[in-house]
Amino acid sequence: PHKNRCKTKSRIKSCSSSTPTLSLFPSPIRVEGKQMEEEPRSATTLRLSHHLHLVAMPYPGRGHINPMLNLCSLLLSSQPDLLISFVVTEEWLGFLSAELHSPPPPNLRLVAIPQVIPSEIGRAADFAGFYEATNTKLPDPFERLLDRLDPPSTAIIYDTFLTWVVGVGNKRNIPVASLFTESASVYTLLSHVDLLVQHGHFPLDLDLGNSGRISTSL
């Protein structure tokens, strides 16, 4: 068993260390403040039962986590020998644990990294700061977690907004795949930002009485 994993009892006390923690949830899931019930399986069992280990790294937001969970469910339904470690922050681990009405599949485990980013509650007040934190604060704990996983990861699927995951996978020679969780129209818009800038359509000032084009350099 992992040396930093909380000892399993009938009720597990919260792990509040600065290192990532692994959690596997049986039925029922109980959340009492920061105390959660867990029943980890041994690393040996996981290693022998699963030949493929996919690590899923969603962007920490409702509209990103739900699609990633749906994709993982589809993959598990068609690949019975697949093990998925679903990585979330400690805060999101609490959200998901409280909301699950039935236990996740036995080959899907929720994995928590420290709450190094601002809270999900009220993040809209400073979206730019929150987004910056996801790209500057999350990489280190994610890499430490990735190096501790047993069995080792054989592939990573990440939210497109977390571009740094590509470098993490490349450094360890782990294949990576991107999941874009927003609509096709948003993807098209983001893909053509350079073209909008080149033609003078962006940025724009809606207070101007003309075409809205401005000459401010980027």
N, CA and C of each residue as an Amber inpcrd file, in Angstrom:
protein
   654
   0.8320000  -1.2000000   0.0000000   0.0000000   0.0000000   0.0000000
   0.8620000   1.2440000   0.0000000   0.3400000   2.3440000  -0.4840000
   1.1290000   3.5620000  -0.5900000   1.3870000   4.1460000   0.7820000
   2.6070000   4.6090000   1.0230000   2.9680000   5.0580000   2.3620000
   2.2400000   6.3240000   2.7780000   1.7720000   7.1410000   1.8100000
   1.0800000   8.3740000   2.1520000  -0.4250000   8.2170000   2.1720000
  -0.9030000   7.0090000   1.9300000  -2.3440000   6.7710000   1.9250000
  -2.8510000   6.6600000   3.3580000  -4.0090000   7.2180000   3.6200000
  -4.5860000   7.1260000   4.9630000  -4.8560000   5.6740000   5.3030000
  -4.6810000   5.2990000   6.5690000  -4.9900000   3.9450000   7.0060000
  -6.4930000   3.7330000   6.9690000  -6.8660000   2.5710000   6.4530000
  -8.2800000   2.2580000   6.3120000  -8.8580000   1.7730000   7.6320000
  -9.9480000   2.3950000   8.0500000 -10.6970000   1.9750000   9.2230000
 -12.1630000   1.9660000   8.8350000 -13.0240000   1.7010000   9.8050000
 -14.4470000   1.7540000   9.4870000 -14.8430000   3.1520000   9.0830000
 -14.1130000   4.1310000   9.6250000 -14.3170000   5.4960000   9.1850000
 -12.9620000   6.1550000   9.1150000 -12.6540000   6.7520000   7.9810000
 -11.3320000   7.3160000   7.7790000 -11.3440000   8.7990000   8.1010000
 -10.3470000   9.2240000   8.8540000 -10.2300000  10.6450000   9.1400000
  -9.5770000  11.3420000   7.9630000  -9.7950000  12.6420000   7.8950000
  -9.3230000  13.4200000   6.7560000  -7.8110000  13.4020000   6.6720000
  -7.2930000  13.3080000   5.4370000  -5.8620000  13.4540000   5.1860000
  -5.6230000  14.8970000   4.8040000  -4.9210000  15.6610000   5.6000000
  -4.7350000  17.0820000   5.3250000  -3.2920000  17.4070000   5.0260000
  -2.5150000  16.4430000   4.5300000  -1.1190000  16.6810000   4.2060000
  -1.0150000  17.4160000   2.8920000   0.2020000  17.8760000   2.5860000
   0.4120000  18.6290000   1.3560000   0.6640000  17.7250000   0.1710000
   0.7030000  16.4080000   0.3840000   0.9320000  15.4720000  -0.7100000
  -0.3870000  14.9410000  -1.2260000  -0.4400000  14.5170000  -2.4900000
  -1.6840000  13.9950000  -3.0530000  -2.1540000  12.7610000  -2.3000000
  -3.4630000  12.5400000  -2.2850000  -4.0300000  11.3810000  -1.6080000
  -4.8840000  10.5830000  -2.5620000  -4.8870000   9.2580000  -2.4010000
  -5.6740000   8.3720000  -3.2390000  -6.9340000   7.9730000  -2.4930000
  -8.0440000   7.9220000  -3.1870000  -9.2950000   7.5430000  -2.5490000
 -10.0940000   6.6240000  -3.4470000 -10.5470000   5.5060000  -2.8990000
 -11.4520000   4.5900000  -3.5790000 -12.6860000   4.4770000  -2.7150000
 -13.8620000   4.7080000  -3.2960000 -15.0620000   4.7900000  -2.4870000
 -15.9620000   3.5790000  -2.6690000 -16.3280000   2.8850000  -1.5660000
 -17.3010000   1.8080000  -1.6260000 -18.6880000   2.3820000  -1.4510000
 -19.6850000   1.5340000  -1.4430000 -21.0410000   1.9680000  -1.1250000
 -21.3270000   1.6320000   0.3370000 -21.9520000   2.5510000   1.1030000
 -22.3410000   3.8840000   0.6860000 -21.1990000   4.8770000   0.8360000
 -21.3470000   6.0290000   0.1770000 -20.3880000   7.1110000   0.3240000
 -20.9040000   8.0490000   1.3940000 -20.0990000   8.3110000   2.4010000
 -20.5170000   9.2070000   3.4610000 -19.5420000  10.3620000   3.5370000
 -20.0590000  11.5640000   3.6050000 -19.2200000  12.7390000   3.7470000
 -19.6490000  13.4720000   5.0030000 -18.7550000  13.6140000   5.9490000
 -19.0330000  14.3230000   7.1880000 -17.9860000  15.4120000   7.3260000
 -18.3000000  16.5940000   6.8210000 -17.3000000  17.6350000   6.7700000
 -16.1980000  17.2120000   5.8320000 -15.0040000  17.0140000   6.3780000
 -13.8750000  16.5750000   5.5640000 -13.5490000  15.1090000   5.8060000
 -14.4220000  14.4100000   6.5350000 -14.1770000  13.0060000   6.8140000
 -14.8990000  12.1490000   5.7950000 -14.1740000  11.2100000   5.2090000
 -14.7490000  10.3780000   4.1650000 -14.4360000   8.9180000   4.4230000
 -15.3610000   8.0780000   4.0730000 -15.1710000   6.6360000   4.1940000
 -14.5080000   6.1250000   2.9330000 -13.4750000   5.3130000   3.0870000
 -12.8060000   4.7610000   1.9150000 -12.3370000   3.3460000   2.1990000
 -12.1690000   2.5780000   1.1510000 -11.7420000   1.1890000   1.2890000
 -10.8310000   0.8390000   0.1320000  -9.5660000   1.3170000   0.1810000
  -8.6610000   1.0940000  -0.9420000  -8.3700000  -0.3830000  -1.1550000
  -8.2580000  -0.7580000  -2.4150000  -7.7900000  -2.0980000  -2.7400000
  -6.2760000  -2.0800000  -2.7850000  -5.6680000  -3.2120000  -2.6770000
  -4.2140000  -3.2700000  -2.6770000  -3.6750000  -2.9690000  -4.0650000
  -2.4380000  -2.4470000  -4.0940000  -1.7970000  -2.1550000  -5.3740000
  -1.6060000  -3.4230000  -6.1810000  -1.3610000  -4.5310000  -5.4920000
  -1.1710000  -5.8070000  -6.1910000  -2.4240000  -6.1980000  -6.9530000
  -3.5900000  -6.0470000  -6.3120000  -4.8520000  -6.3800000  -6.9680000
  -5.0570000  -5.5260000  -8.2010000  -4.7850000  -4.2190000  -8.0740000
  -4.9630000  -3.3230000  -9.2090000  -4.0210000  -3.6950000 -10.3440000
  -2.7920000  -4.0350000 -10.0030000  -1.8030000  -4.3210000 -11.0310000
  -2.1650000  -5.5760000 -11.8100000  -2.6900000  -6.5810000 -11.1270000
  -3.0140000  -7.8340000 -11.7890000  -4.3240000  -7.7590000 -12.5580000
  -5.2440000  -6.8840000 -12.1300000  -6.5730000  -6.8540000 -12.7190000
  -6.6580000  -5.9810000 -13.9610000  -5.7820000  -5.0010000 -14.0860000
  -5.9160000  -4.0240000 -15.1550000  -4.6080000  -3.8910000 -15.9310000
  -4.7280000  -3.9730000 -17.2440000  -3.5610000  -3.8570000 -18.1020000
  -3.3750000  -2.4210000 -18.5960000  -4.4550000  -1.6440000 -18.6100000
  -4.4040000  -0.2650000 -19.0690000  -4.8170000   0.6550000 -17.9310000
  -4.0270000   1.6810000 -17.6890000  -4.3240000   2.6330000 -16.6150000
  -4.3680000   4.0410000 -17.1980000  -5.5640000   4.5750000 -17.3190000
  -5.7750000   5.9060000 -17.8710000  -5.9330000   6.9060000 -16.7360000
  -5.1920000   8.0000000 -16.8010000  -5.3320000   9.0940000 -15.8440000
  -6.1190000  10.2150000 -16.5160000  -7.2350000  10.5920000 -15.9140000
  -8.0830000  11.6570000 -16.4540000  -7.8670000  12.9260000 -15.6450000
  -7.5020000  14.0130000 -16.3210000  -7.2460000  15.2870000 -15.6440000
  -8.1930000  16.3470000 -16.1960000  -9.3480000  16.5570000 -15.5630000
 -10.2970000  17.5610000 -16.0430000  -9.9410000  18.9570000 -15.5350000
 -10.4020000  19.9680000 -16.2360000 -10.3200000  21.3380000 -15.7230000
 -11.2860000  21.4230000 -14.5430000 -10.8890000  22.0520000 -13.4320000
 -11.7320000  22.0520000 -12.2320000 -12.9390000  22.9800000 -12.3260000
 -13.8930000  22.5970000 -13.1400000 -15.1450000  23.3430000 -13.2890000
 -16.2620000  22.3880000 -13.6520000 -17.4870000  22.7230000 -13.2420000
 -18.6220000  21.8150000 -13.4470000 -18.7940000  21.4260000 -14.9120000
 -18.7150000  22.4020000 -15.8130000 -18.9280000  22.1210000 -17.2260000
 -17.8000000  21.3480000 -17.8770000 -16.7300000  21.1100000 -17.1390000
 -15.5990000  20.3440000 -17.6540000 -15.5160000  18.9670000 -16.9960000
 -15.8020000  18.9150000 -15.7100000 -15.7160000  17.6470000 -14.9810000
 -16.8040000  16.6710000 -15.4260000 -18.0320000  17.1560000 -15.5830000
 -19.1230000  16.2600000 -15.9860000 -18.8720000  15.5890000 -17.3360000
 -18.4720000  16.3340000 -18.3820000 -18.1790000  15.6660000 -19.6600000
 -17.0350000  14.6560000 -19.5530000 -16.0230000  14.9850000 -18.7500000
 -14.9130000  14.0420000 -18.5920000 -15.3820000  12.7710000 -17.8960000
 -16.2480000  12.9160000 -16.9000000 -16.8100000  11.7430000 -16.2320000
 -17.6330000  10.8970000 -17.1980000 -18.4080000  11.5630000 -18.0500000
 -19.2210000  10.8370000 -19.0320000 -18.3360000  10.0500000 -19.9970000
 -17.2560000  10.6770000 -20.4470000 -16.3370000   9.9860000 -21.3490000
 -15.7080000   8.7760000 -20.6570000 -15.3050000   8.9600000 -19.4150000
 -14.7060000   7.8470000 -18.6750000 -15.6910000   6.6950000 -18.5190000
 -16.9500000   7.0200000 -18.2780000 -17.9700000   5.9760000 -18.1470000
 -18.1250000   5.1970000 -19.4440000 -18.1070000   5.9080000 -20.5730000
 -18.2090000   5.2420000 -21.8690000 -17.0040000   4.3320000 -22.1170000
 -15.8250000   4.8140000 -21.7780000 -14.6200000   4.0060000 -21.9740000
 -14.6540000   2.7480000 -21.1160000 -15.1080000   2.8930000 -19.8840000
 -15.1590000   1.7420000 -18.9840000 -16.1870000   0.7120000 -19.4320000
 -17.2620000   1.1830000 -20.0480000 -18.2990000   0.2520000 -20.5000000
 -17.8280000  -0.6170000 -21.6600000 -16.8430000  -0.1260000 -22.4050000
 -16.3580000  -0.8840000 -23.5600000 -14.9900000  -1.5240000 -23.3280000
 -14.3100000  -1.1230000 -22.2450000 -12.9880000  -1.6660000 -21.9340000
 -12.9630000  -2.1730000 -20.4950000 -13.4000000  -3.3940000 -20.2510000
 -13.4900000  -3.9080000 -18.8770000 -12.1520000  -4.0370000 -18.1700000
 -11.0500000  -4.1050000 -18.9390000  -9.7430000  -4.2440000 -18.3010000
  -9.0730000  -2.8940000 -18.0810000  -9.8190000  -1.8100000 -18.2550000
  -9.2800000  -0.4600000 -18.1080000  -9.4590000   0.0370000 -16.6800000
  -8.4120000   0.6230000 -16.1240000  -8.4760000   1.3030000 -14.8340000
  -8.3280000   2.7930000 -15.0820000  -9.2000000   3.6020000 -14.4960000
  -9.1370000   5.0530000 -14.6610000  -8.9550000   5.7140000 -13.3020000
  -7.9360000   6.5550000 -13.2020000  -7.7530000   7.4120000 -12.0340000
  -8.2230000   8.8120000 -12.4180000  -9.2860000   9.2710000 -11.7750000
  -9.9110000  10.5550000 -12.1060000  -9.4120000  11.5900000 -11.1050000
  -8.6260000  12.5450000 -11.5880000  -7.9300000  13.4910000 -10.7190000
  -8.7580000  14.7570000 -10.5090000  -8.9850000  15.1050000  -9.2480000
  -9.6980000  16.3330000  -8.8960000  -9.0150000  16.9650000  -7.6890000
  -9.3710000  18.2150000  -7.4060000  -8.8700000  18.8630000  -6.2000000
  -9.6250000  18.3290000  -4.9870000  -9.1010000  18.6060000  -3.7990000
  -9.7620000  18.1530000  -2.5770000 -11.1850000  18.7000000  -2.4820000
 -11.3660000  19.9550000  -2.9160000 -12.7030000  20.5450000  -2.8650000
 -13.6650000  19.7950000  -3.7750000 -13.2180000  19.4860000  -4.9870000
 -14.0890000  18.7830000  -5.9230000 -14.3090000  17.3320000  -5.5080000
 -13.3610000  16.7540000  -4.8050000 -13.5600000  15.4110000  -4.2750000
 -14.7340000  15.4100000  -3.3050000 -14.8180000  16.4600000  -2.4840000
 -15.9430000  16.5860000  -1.5700000 -17.2550000  16.7810000  -2.2980000
 -17.2470000  17.6260000  -3.3380000 -18.4720000  17.8530000  -4.1220000
 -18.9740000  16.5440000  -4.7310000 -18.0820000  15.8340000  -5.4050000
 -18.4790000  14.6120000  -6.1060000 -18.9210000  13.5280000  -5.1330000
 -18.2280000  13.4130000  -4.0220000 -18.5830000  12.3880000  -3.0440000
 -19.9700000  12.6280000  -2.4770000 -20.3120000  13.8980000  -2.2630000
 -21.6200000  14.2330000  -1.7060000 -22.7380000  14.0310000  -2.7220000
 -22.4110000  14.1340000  -4.0090000 -23.4360000  14.0890000  -5.0470000
 -23.6820000  12.6900000  -5.5980000 -22.7210000  11.7880000  -5.4460000
 -22.8810000  10.4500000  -6.0140000 -23.9570000   9.6820000  -5.2600000
 -24.9810000   9.2140000  -5.9750000 -26.0610000   8.4460000  -5.3630000
 -25.7740000   6.9450000  -5.3970000 -24.7900000   6.5660000  -6.1790000
 -24.3680000   5.1690000  -6.2410000 -22.8550000   5.1510000  -6.4000000
 -22.2020000   4.0920000  -5.9750000 -20.7440000   4.0490000  -6.0630000
 -20.2780000   4.0370000  -7.5080000 -19.1050000   4.6110000  -7.7780000
 -18.5560000   4.5480000  -9.1320000 -18.1720000   3.1230000  -9.4750000
 -17.9490000   2.8200000 -10.7400000 -17.5150000   1.4710000 -11.1210000
 -16.2460000   1.0840000 -10.3700000 -16.0280000  -0.1960000 -10.1310000
 -14.8580000  -0.6220000  -9.3550000 -13.5310000  -0.2640000 -10.0060000
 -13.5350000  -0.0490000 -11.3160000 -12.2900000   0.3070000 -11.9870000
 -12.1780000   1.8060000 -12.2660000 -12.9680000   2.6120000 -11.5470000
 -12.8330000   4.0700000 -11.5830000 -12.5340000   4.5450000 -10.1720000
 -11.3910000   5.1670000  -9.9900000 -11.0540000   5.6670000  -8.6570000
 -10.8700000   7.1810000  -8.7000000 -11.4180000   7.8440000  -7.7020000
 -11.2720000   9.2830000  -7.5600000  -9.9670000   9.5700000  -6.8370000
  -9.1800000  10.4580000  -7.4060000  -7.8630000  10.7620000  -6.8600000
  -7.7810000  12.2510000  -6.5720000  -7.3830000  12.6130000  -5.3550000
  -7.3700000  14.0180000  -4.9580000  -5.9590000  14.5750000  -4.8800000
  -5.8020000  15.8010000  -5.3660000  -4.5770000  16.5580000  -5.1640000
  -4.9130000  17.7340000  -4.2510000  -3.9200000  18.3240000  -3.5890000
  -4.1860000  19.4070000  -2.6440000  -4.9360000  20.5790000  -3.2780000
  -5.6710000  21.2980000  -2.4550000  -6.4460000  22.4520000  -2.9050000
  -5.5160000  23.6530000  -3.0640000  -4.7600000  23.6690000  -4.1530000
  -3.7650000  24.7230000  -4.3840000  -4.3170000  25.8670000  -5.2270000
  -5.5650000  25.7630000  -5.6570000  -6.1940000  26.8100000  -6.4660000
  -7.3420000  27.4290000  -5.6750000  -7.8310000  28.6090000  -6.0920000
  -8.9600000  29.2270000  -5.3910000 -10.1870000  28.3260000  -5.3870000
 -11.0950000  28.5950000  -4.4620000 -12.3050000  27.7880000  -4.3350000
 -13.1940000  27.9230000  -5.5650000 -13.8880000  26.8310000  -5.8760000
 -14.8690000  26.8440000  -6.9550000 -15.9730000  27.8470000  -6.6550000
 -16.2880000  28.0030000  -5.3910000 -17.3440000  28.9290000  -4.9700000
 -16.8380000  30.3640000  -5.1310000 -17.4640000  31.0950000  -5.9890000
 -17.0900000  32.4870000  -6.2100000 -15.9690000  32.6990000  -7.2000000
 -15.5600000  31.6520000  -7.9160000 -14.4420000  31.8130000  -8.8540000
 -14.7730000  32.7470000 -10.0040000 -16.0760000  32.9320000 -10.2730000
 -16.4750000  33.8190000 -11.3690000 -16.0690000  35.2650000 -11.1090000
 -15.8410000  35.6130000  -9.8470000 -15.4490000  36.9840000  -9.5150000
 -14.0590000  37.3100000 -10.0500000 -13.2300000  36.3040000 -10.2440000
 -11.8890000  36.5070000 -10.7960000 -11.5410000  35.3100000 -11.6660000
 -12.2240000  35.1990000 -12.7840000 -12.0220000  34.0390000 -13.6470000
 -10.6010000  33.9990000 -14.1870000 -10.0580000  35.1750000 -14.5530000
  -8.6990000  35.2120000 -15.0990000  -7.6910000  34.7000000 -14.0730000
  -7.8570000  35.1100000 -12.8170000  -6.9530000  34.6480000 -11.7700000
  -7.0970000  33.1620000 -11.5050000  -8.3410000  32.6710000 -11.5660000
  -8.5840000  31.2400000 -11.3570000  -7.9380000  30.4280000 -12.4750000
  -8.1260000  30.8850000 -13.7090000  -7.5530000  30.1640000 -14.8470000
  -6.0300000  30.1430000 -14.7630000  -5.4480000  31.2710000 -14.3730000
  -3.9880000  31.3170000 -14.2370000  -3.5090000  30.3270000 -13.1780000
  -4.2640000  30.2240000 -12.0880000  -3.8830000  29.2950000 -11.0190000
  -3.9190000  27.8450000 -11.4940000  -4.8790000  27.5090000 -12.3550000
  -4.9580000  26.1290000 -12.8530000  -3.7530000  25.7700000 -13.7170000
  -3.1100000  26.7790000 -14.2690000  -1.9590000  26.5260000 -15.1330000
  -0.6190000  26.7260000 -14.4400000  -0.6280000  27.3300000 -13.2490000
   0.6240000  27.5620000 -12.5340000   0.7170000  26.7780000 -11.2260000
  -0.4270000  26.4650000 -10.6120000  -0.4270000  25.7990000  -9.3090000
  -0.6880000  24.2930000  -9.3960000  -1.4040000  23.8550000 -10.4170000
  -1.7710000  22.4380000 -10.5150000  -0.6510000  21.5150000 -11.0150000
   0.2530000  21.9840000 -11.8900000   1.2360000  21.0500000 -12.4520000
   2.0670000  20.2930000 -11.4200000   2.5980000  20.9610000 -10.4100000
   3.4800000  20.2950000  -9.4440000   2.7870000  19.1580000  -8.6950000
   1.6210000  19.4060000  -8.0490000   0.9740000  18.2840000  -7.3610000
   0.5150000  17.1840000  -8.3060000   0.1500000  17.5500000  -9.5370000
  -0.2520000  16.5220000 -10.4980000   0.9290000  15.6310000 -10.8550000
   2.0940000  16.2320000 -11.0650000   3.2770000  15.4330000 -11.4020000
   3.6680000  14.5170000 -10.2490000   3.5960000  15.0270000  -9.0190000
   3.9290000  14.1840000  -7.8660000   2.9630000  13.0080000  -7.7630000
   1.6900000  13.2980000  -8.0070000   0.6900000  12.2350000  -7.9710000
   0.9470000  11.2020000  -9.0620000   1.2310000  11.6810000 -10.2600000
   1.4520000  10.7860000 -11.3980000   2.6110000   9.8340000 -11.1210000
   3.6460000  10.3350000 -10.4850000   4.8170000   9.5080000 -10.1960000
   4.5490000   8.4950000  -9.0890000   3.4820000   8.7050000  -8.3020000
   3.1710000   7.8040000  -7.1930000   2.1340000   6.7480000  -7.5460000
   1.4260000   6.9240000  -8.6330000   0.3360000   6.0110000  -8.9540000
   0.8350000   4.5870000  -9.1670000   0.0650000   3.6510000  -8.6550000
   0.3800000   2.2360000  -8.8110000  -0.9200000   1.4980000  -9.1300000
  -1.0020000   0.8860000 -10.3020000   0.0340000   0.7350000 -11.3240000
   0.3120000   2.0550000 -12.0410000   1.4760000   2.1690000 -12.6840000
   1.8140000   3.4020000 -13.3930000   0.8240000   3.6960000 -14.5190000
   0.7070000   4.9570000 -14.8440000  -0.2040000   5.3690000 -15.9130000
   0.3260000   4.9410000 -17.2760000  -0.5810000   4.4560000 -18.1230000
  -0.2110000   4.1030000 -19.4910000  -0.7110000   5.1300000 -20.4990000
  -1.5760000   6.0580000 -20.0560000  -2.0850000   7.1180000 -20.9320000
  -2.7300000   8.1980000 -20.0690000  -2.7910000   9.4140000 -20.6190000
  -3.4200000  10.5420000 -19.9260000  -4.4110000  11.1960000 -20.8720000
  -5.5960000  11.4880000 -20.3680000  -6.5400000  12.3090000 -21.1100000
  -6.7810000  13.5620000 -20.2830000  -6.6770000  14.7290000 -20.9190000
  -6.7180000  15.9810000 -20.1760000  -7.6730000  16.9590000 -20.8420000
  -8.1450000  17.9060000 -20.0550000  -8.9670000  18.9750000 -20.6040000
  -8.0950000  19.9060000 -21.4320000  -8.5780000  20.3070000 -22.5880000
  -7.8020000  21.1250000 -23.5130000  -7.2950000  22.4080000 -22.8760000
  -8.0060000  22.9260000 -21.8760000  -7.5870000  24.1630000 -21.2250000
  -6.3050000  23.9770000 -20.4100000  -5.9770000  22.7530000 -20.0360000
  -4.7820000  22.4820000 -19.2270000  -3.6480000  22.0270000 -20.1350000
  -3.1400000  22.9390000 -20.9230000  -2.1530000  22.6020000 -21.9550000
  -0.8500000  22.0560000 -21.3870000  -0.5440000  22.3670000 -20.1420000
   0.7110000  21.9230000 -19.5340000   0.7790000  20.4050000 -19.3730000
  -0.3710000  19.7270000 -19.4240000  -0.3690000  18.2700000 -19.2520000
   0.4220000  17.5910000 -20.3730000   0.4410000  18.1910000 -21.5540000
   1.1820000  17.6070000 -22.6800000   2.6560000  17.4540000 -22.3210000
   3.2380000  18.5040000 -21.7420000   4.6420000  18.4430000 -21.3480000
   4.9020000  17.4160000 -20.2620000   3.9550000  17.2930000 -19.3320000
   4.0890000  16.3060000 -18.2570000   4.1290000  14.8940000 -18.8330000
   3.2310000  14.6150000 -19.7800000   3.2060000  13.2970000 -20.3960000
   4.4340000  13.0280000 -21.2470000   4.8430000  14.0260000 -22.0220000
   6.0070000  13.8500000 -22.8870000   7.2680000  13.5650000 -22.0800000
   7.3890000  14.2330000 -20.9320000   8.5780000  14.0430000 -20.0990000
   8.6850000  12.6180000 -19.5800000   7.5490000  11.9490000 -19.4390000
   7.5250000  10.5820000 -18.9190000   7.2280000   9.5550000 -20.0050000
   7.1840000  10.0140000 -21.2490000   6.8960000   9.1270000 -22.3780000
   5.5370000   8.4450000 -22.2270000   4.5560000   9.2120000 -21.7220000
   3.1870000   8.7150000 -21.5700000   2.3150000   9.3680000 -22.6410000
   1.6000000   8.6050000 -23.4530000   0.7210000   9.1920000 -24.4730000
  -0.3520000  10.0720000 -23.8290000  -0.6630000  11.1870000 -24.4850000
  -1.6880000  12.0950000 -23.9740000  -2.7310000  12.3630000 -25.0530000
  -3.9630000  12.5950000 -24.6240000  -5.0570000  12.9420000 -25.5350000
  -5.8430000  14.0840000 -24.9120000  -6.3760000  14.9590000 -25.7600000
  -7.0850000  16.1440000 -25.2880000  -8.5910000  15.9880000 -25.4650000
  -9.3480000  16.4460000 -24.4650000 -10.8110000  16.4770000 -24.5490000
 -11.2690000  17.9270000 -24.4790000 -11.9160000  18.3890000 -25.5460000
 -12.4840000  19.7410000 -25.5630000 -13.9470000  19.6250000 -25.1770000
 -14.3200000  20.1970000 -24.0360000 -15.6430000  19.9600000 -23.4640000
 -16.6910000  20.9740000 -23.8870000 -16.2870000  22.0120000 -24.6050000
 -17.2580000  23.0210000 -25.0110000 -17.7740000  22.7280000 -26.4200000
 -18.6240000  23.6250000 -26.9130000 -19.2800000  23.3800000 -28.1990000
 -18.3140000  23.5320000 -29.3680000 -18.7320000  23.0170000 -30.5150000
 -17.9180000  23.1230000 -31.7240000 -17.7490000  24.5730000 -32.1490000
 -18.7650000  25.4030000 -31.9070000 -18.6720000  26.8130000 -32.2860000
 -17.6090000  27.5340000 -31.4580000 -17.5190000  27.2080000 -30.1660000
 -16.4830000  27.8060000 -29.3210000 -15.1020000  27.3520000 -29.7830000
 -14.9790000  26.0780000 -30.1300000 -13.6990000  25.5670000 -30.6280000
 -13.2890000  26.3010000 -31.9050000 -14.2460000  26.5060000 -32.7960000
 -13.9560000  27.2200000 -34.0420000 -13.5090000  28.6440000 -33.7640000
 -14.1900000  29.3050000 -32.8350000 -13.8350000  30.6820000 -32.4880000
 -12.4180000  30.7580000 -31.9340000 -12.1000000  29.8890000 -30.9820000
 -10.7720000  29.9100000 -30.3840000  -9.6910000  29.5660000 -31.4050000
 -10.0360000  28.7090000 -32.3490000  -9.0670000  28.3150000 -33.3710000
  -8.7740000  29.4390000 -34.3530000  -9.6720000  30.4320000 -34.4090000
  -9.5170000  31.5070000 -35.3860000  -9.2420000  32.8640000 -34.7450000
  -8.8310000  32.8640000 -33.4790000  -8.5410000  34.1360000 -32.8090000
  -7.4640000  34.9140000 -33.5540000  -6.4200000  34.2240000 -33.9880000
  -5.3450000  34.9100000 -34.7150000  -5.8730000  35.5880000 -35.9740000
  -6.8030000  34.9230000 -36.6560000  -7.3720000  35.4970000 -37.8720000
  -8.2290000  36.7190000 -37.5450000  -8.9680000  36.6700000 -36.4500000
  -9.7740000  37.8140000 -36.0270000  -8.8900000  39.0100000 -35.7040000
  -7.7770000  38.7620000 -35.0480000  -6.8400000  39.8400000 -34.7240000
  -6.2320000  40.4120000 -35.9970000  -5.8530000  39.5300000 -36.9090000
  -5.2190000  39.9520000 -38.1560000  -6.1270000  40.8610000 -38.9810000
  -7.4260000  40.5900000 -38.9680000  -8.3830000  41.3730000 -39.7470000
  -8.9600000  42.5540000 -38.9760000  -8.5100000  42.7450000 -37.7450000
  -8.9480000  43.8970000 -36.9740000 -10.2950000  43.7520000 -36.3060000
 -10.8120000  42.5350000 -36.2070000 -12.1030000  42.3280000 -35.5560000
 -11.9710000  42.1350000 -34.0420000 -10.7570000  41.9530000 -33.5770000
 -10.5200000  41.7150000 -32.1550000  -9.1580000  42.2730000 -31.7790000
  -9.0480000  42.9850000 -30.6400000 -10.1340000  43.2990000 -29.6950000
 -11.0110000  44.4290000 -30.2120000 -12.1520000  44.6320000 -29.5980000
 -13.0490000  45.6910000 -30.0230000 -13.5880000  46.4400000 -28.8170000
 -14.0310000  47.6600000 -29.0720000 -14.5870000  48.5190000 -28.0330000
 -16.0480000  48.7680000 -28.3680000 -16.9430000  48.2020000 -27.5960000
 -18.3690000  48.3190000 -27.8830000 -18.8990000  49.7200000 -27.6410000
 -18.1040000  50.5740000 -26.9770000 -18.5470000  51.9440000 -26.7220000
 -18.3120000  52.8580000 -27.9190000 -17.5190000  52.3910000 -28.8740000
 -17.2540000  53.2070000 -30.0530000 -18.4790000  53.2570000 -30.9470000
 -18.6800000  54.3970000 -31.5750000 -19.8530000  54.5460000 -32.4290000
 -19.6120000  54.0840000 -33.8450000 -18.3960000  53.6430000 -34.1540000
 -18.1070000  53.2030000 -35.5220000 -18.2330000  51.6900000 -35.6300000
 -17.3670000  51.1030000 -36.4120000 -17.4610000  49.6620000 -36.6580000
 -17.0670000  48.8260000 -35.4520000 -16.4900000  49.4630000 -34.4480000
 -16.0510000  48.7050000 -33.2880000 -14.5920000  48.3260000 -33.3510000
 -13.9340000  48.6030000 -34.4670000 -12.5260000  48.2650000 -34.5820000
 -11.6780000  49.3110000 -33.8610000 -10.6260000  48.8570000 -33.2320000
  -9.7120000  49.7710000 -32.5720000  -8.3030000  49.4470000 -33.0260000
  -7.4170000  50.4140000 -32.8460000  -6.0600000  50.2490000 -33.3530000
  -5.0780000  49.8550000 -32.2600000  -5.5830000  49.5040000 -31.0870000
  -4.7000000  49.1380000 -29.9810000  -3.8860000  47.8970000 -30.3530000
  -2.5890000  47.9920000 -30.1570000  -1.7460000  46.8350000 -30.4640000
  -1.8200000  45.8330000 -29.3310000  -1.6580000  44.5460000 -29.6550000
  -1.7140000  43.4750000 -28.6580000  -0.3130000  43.1290000 -28.1830000
